[in-house]
Amino acid sequence: MTKTSILREHDNLNDEFHQPNSQFDLTQLAYITPWNRGGYDLAEKTAHKLTHVSPVWFQARPSQIDGVLNTCKIEGMHEIDRDWLESLREKNEKIKIVPRIIFDEWSSEQMKAFLMDAQTAKRCFEDIANFYSRNQFDGAVIELYMQALISIQSLQVKSVIIESMQDLKKSLKKLHMQVIYTVPAPLEWDNQPNNLITPDEYRKLTDAADFVQIMTYDYRGNKPAGVAPYDWFESCIFYLGGGTKTVAGLNFYGYEFSKGKVDAITFDRYLKVLKSDKTTLSFDENSMEHKLKTPTSVIYFPSLTSLELRINMAHRYEVGIAIWDYGQGLNYFTNLLI
């Protein structure tokens, strides 16, 4: 892996497709965001390699009548691209379209009222299920767990959140939808539990879903150490137990560390810096990621090597992968998908 080889080959796509040799169907989910439009085209070109596509389109926001929380309102409908969805299904008739919906802009009081009032929550969940059904989606990626914890700022409500998510599953399953939940990474930078989610809580969520995705790209260390160091990535999966319902988050973006700050970067910034004669590419044996040194910063960005290591690990633990996001990386990363 050299600067020259990356610059020469990063846009080359192969069209190979191999059925997994293992005894399970490996989930390969790609998130597509409206702000990284390249992901739309890439998903069409590689639809045959994906089991799920999750366009990041919708928000569930609080809806009140006379100041009292009544249900949730779904926003983001203007983002729906039906021609693109039809094209994906033409290229892969088995692909599952599972748009993400995130519980967004809830105050602490609104979220508490939502979780404690079963009827309000039920109305919201049924509205989401009916909306997804009307639009002929195959299921949903639902970001509620961490959003509820952030809104309420307390770990004491985890059991109530899980109960609510169990109810949400019932609403979606009535309409034959797949249910995919997201949860935060369970470990700190030093691989110690952060108590955001325990193995027992995780098992309860996997029982209430088709898949649960772990955010194994949310590493926060005390010094530059990569986006998702290999040992930490593996420890997160091992701690929660893995299994075929588990999906591990895989980043297609990088981080640039400079002057005490960290910025997320995508392929365009990376390629621009890569072309400079003043930069040096090397492999960090600790994080098992490539890093690019510039005169003023250090950039950790995925490479074929770092991604292949993590995908192979996922195979060993019999877990799937979820890519955030498809439009942020180098196109030839998708050659690693089976």
Solvent accessible surface area in square Angstrom, and as a share of the most:
residue,aa,sasa,rsa
1,M,87,0.39
2,T,76,0.44
3,K,44,0.19
4,T,89,0.52
5,S,21,0.13
6,I,3,0.02
7,L,57,0.28
8,R,152,0.55
9,E,56,0.25
10,H,39,0.17
11,D,87,0.45
12,N,85,0.43
13,L,63,0.31
14,N,54,0.28
15,D,113,0.59
16,E,100,0.45
17,F,93,0.39
18,H,115,0.51
19,Q,131,0.58
20,P,42,0.27
21,N,152,0.78
22,S,52,0.33
23,Q,174,0.77
24,F,26,0.11
25,D,134,0.69
26,L,9,0.04
27,T,7,0.04
28,Q,4,0.02
29,L,2,0.01
30,A,0,0.00
31,Y,1,0.00
32,I,0,0.00
33,T,0,0.00
34,P,25,0.16
35,W,156,0.55
36,N,25,0.13
37,R,137,0.50
38,G,45,0.43
39,G,0,0.00
40,Y,12,0.04
41,D,84,0.44
42,L,6,0.03
43,A,0,0.00
44,E,46,0.21
45,K,119,0.51
46,T,4,0.02
47,A,0,0.00
48,H,50,0.22
49,K,5,0.02
50,L,3,0.01
51,T,49,0.28
52,H,9,0.04
53,V,0,0.00
54,S,0,0.00
55,P,0,0.00
56,V,8,0.04
57,W,1,0.00
58,F,1,0.00
59,Q,40,0.18
60,A,0,0.00
61,R,46,0.17
62,P,20,0.12
63,S,27,0.18
64,Q,86,0.38
65,I,104,0.53
66,D,144,0.75
67,G,60,0.58
68,V,103,0.59
69,L,21,0.10
70,N,42,0.22
71,T,19,0.11
72,C,6,0.03
73,K,98,0.42
74,I,22,0.11
75,E,55,0.25
76,G,8,0.08
77,M,96,0.43
78,H,155,0.69
79,E,50,0.22
80,I,29,0.15
81,D,45,0.23
82,R,135,0.49
83,D,113,0.59
84,W,11,0.04
85,L,7,0.03
86,E,103,0.46
87,S,21,0.14
88,L,0,0.00
89,R,74,0.27
90,E,131,0.59
91,K,108,0.46
92,N,24,0.12
93,E,155,0.69
94,K,163,0.69
95,I,5,0.03
96,K,74,0.31
97,I,0,0.00
98,V,0,0.00
99,P,0,0.00
100,R,27,0.10
101,I,0,0.00
102,I,27,0.14
103,F,5,0.02
104,D,44,0.23
105,E,122,0.55
106,W,17,0.06
107,S,55,0.35
108,S,38,0.25
109,E,122,0.55
110,Q,41,0.18
111,M,0,0.00
112,K,77,0.32
113,A,46,0.35
114,F,0,0.00
115,L,15,0.08
116,M,125,0.56
117,D,63,0.33
118,A,71,0.55
119,Q,111,0.49
120,T,3,0.02
121,A,8,0.06
122,K,99,0.42
123,R,97,0.35
124,C,0,0.00
125,F,1,0.00
126,E,62,0.28
127,D,61,0.32
128,I,0,0.00
129,A,2,0.02
130,N,66,0.34
131,F,8,0.03
132,Y,0,0.00
133,S,43,0.28
134,R,168,0.61
135,N,18,0.09
136,Q,139,0.62
137,F,9,0.04
138,D,40,0.21
139,G,0,0.00
140,A,0,0.00
141,V,0,0.00
142,I,0,0.00
143,E,12,0.05
144,L,0,0.00
145,Y,0,0.00
146,M,56,0.25
147,Q,32,0.14
148,A,0,0.00
149,L,9,0.04
150,I,95,0.48
151,S,23,0.15
152,I,13,0.07
153,Q,142,0.63
154,S,36,0.23
155,L,70,0.35
156,Q,159,0.71
157,V,17,0.10
158,K,19,0.08
159,S,68,0.44
160,V,36,0.21
161,I,0,0.00
162,I,4,0.02
163,E,103,0.46
164,S,8,0.05
165,M,0,0.00
166,Q,62,0.28
167,D,67,0.35
168,L,0,0.00
169,K,57,0.24
170,K,126,0.53
171,S,11,0.07
172,L,0,0.00
173,K,71,0.30
174,K,143,0.60
175,L,64,0.32
176,H,165,0.74
177,M,7,0.03
178,Q,41,0.18
179,V,0,0.00
180,I,2,0.01
181,Y,0,0.00
182,T,5,0.03
183,V,1,0.00
184,P,11,0.07
185,A,6,0.05
186,P,0,0.00
187,L,11,0.05
188,E,79,0.36
189,W,115,0.40
190,D,67,0.35
191,N,44,0.23
192,Q,105,0.47
193,P,61,0.38
194,N,29,0.15
195,N,86,0.44
196,L,42,0.21
197,I,1,0.01
198,T,40,0.23
199,P,34,0.21
200,D,71,0.37
201,E,28,0.13
202,Y,3,0.01
203,R,131,0.48
204,K,92,0.39
205,L,0,0.00
206,T,18,0.11
207,D,106,0.55
208,A,3,0.03
209,A,3,0.02
210,D,36,0.19
211,F,34,0.14
212,V,0,0.00
213,Q,1,0.00
214,I,0,0.00
215,M,28,0.12
216,T,0,0.00
217,Y,13,0.05
218,D,63,0.33
219,Y,21,0.08
220,R,153,0.56
221,G,35,0.34
222,N,108,0.56
223,K,145,0.61
224,P,68,0.43
225,A,24,0.19
226,G,2,0.02
227,V,0,0.00
228,A,1,0.01
229,P,13,0.08
230,Y,38,0.14
231,D,82,0.43
232,W,6,0.02
233,F,1,0.00
234,E,46,0.21
235,S,26,0.17
236,C,0,0.00
237,I,0,0.00
238,F,147,0.61
239,Y,64,0.24
240,L,4,0.02
241,G,59,0.56
242,G,14,0.14
243,G,31,0.30
244,T,73,0.43
245,K,82,0.35
246,T,0,0.00
247,V,2,0.01
248,A,0,0.00
249,G,0,0.00
250,L,1,0.01
251,N,10,0.05
252,F,3,0.01
253,Y,19,0.07
254,G,0,0.00
255,Y,25,0.09
256,E,16,0.07
257,F,29,0.12
258,S,22,0.14
259,K,186,0.79
260,G,89,0.85
261,K,116,0.49
262,V,78,0.45
263,D,63,0.33
264,A,73,0.57
265,I,13,0.07
266,T,32,0.19
267,F,79,0.33
268,D,84,0.43
269,R,97,0.35
270,Y,3,0.01
271,L,20,0.10
272,K,146,0.62
273,V,14,0.08
274,L,0,0.00
275,K,138,0.58
276,S,42,0.27
277,D,143,0.74
278,K,158,0.67
279,T,10,0.06
280,T,86,0.50
281,L,30,0.15
282,S,47,0.30
283,F,60,0.25
284,D,18,0.10
285,E,131,0.59
286,N,134,0.69
287,S,3,0.02
288,M,48,0.22
289,E,8,0.04
290,H,13,0.06
291,K,45,0.19
292,L,0,0.00
293,K,103,0.44
294,T,24,0.14
295,P,99,0.62
296,T,96,0.56
297,S,10,0.06
298,V,37,0.21
299,I,0,0.00
300,Y,6,0.02
301,F,1,0.01
302,P,7,0.04
303,S,3,0.02
304,L,42,0.21
305,T,49,0.29
306,S,3,0.02
307,L,4,0.02
308,E,85,0.38
309,L,49,0.24
310,R,7,0.03
311,I,8,0.04
312,N,64,0.33
313,M,0,0.00
314,A,0,0.00
315,H,56,0.25
316,R,145,0.53
317,Y,58,0.22
318,E,78,0.35
319,V,0,0.00
320,G,3,0.03
321,I,0,0.00
322,A,1,0.00
323,I,0,0.00
324,W,45,0.16
325,D,0,0.00
326,Y,1,0.00
327,G,7,0.07
328,Q,20,0.09
329,G,7,0.06
330,L,4,0.02
331,N,43,0.22
332,Y,9,0.03
333,F,2,0.01
334,T,1,0.00
335,N,43,0.22
336,L,37,0.18
337,L,8,0.04
338,I,43,0.22
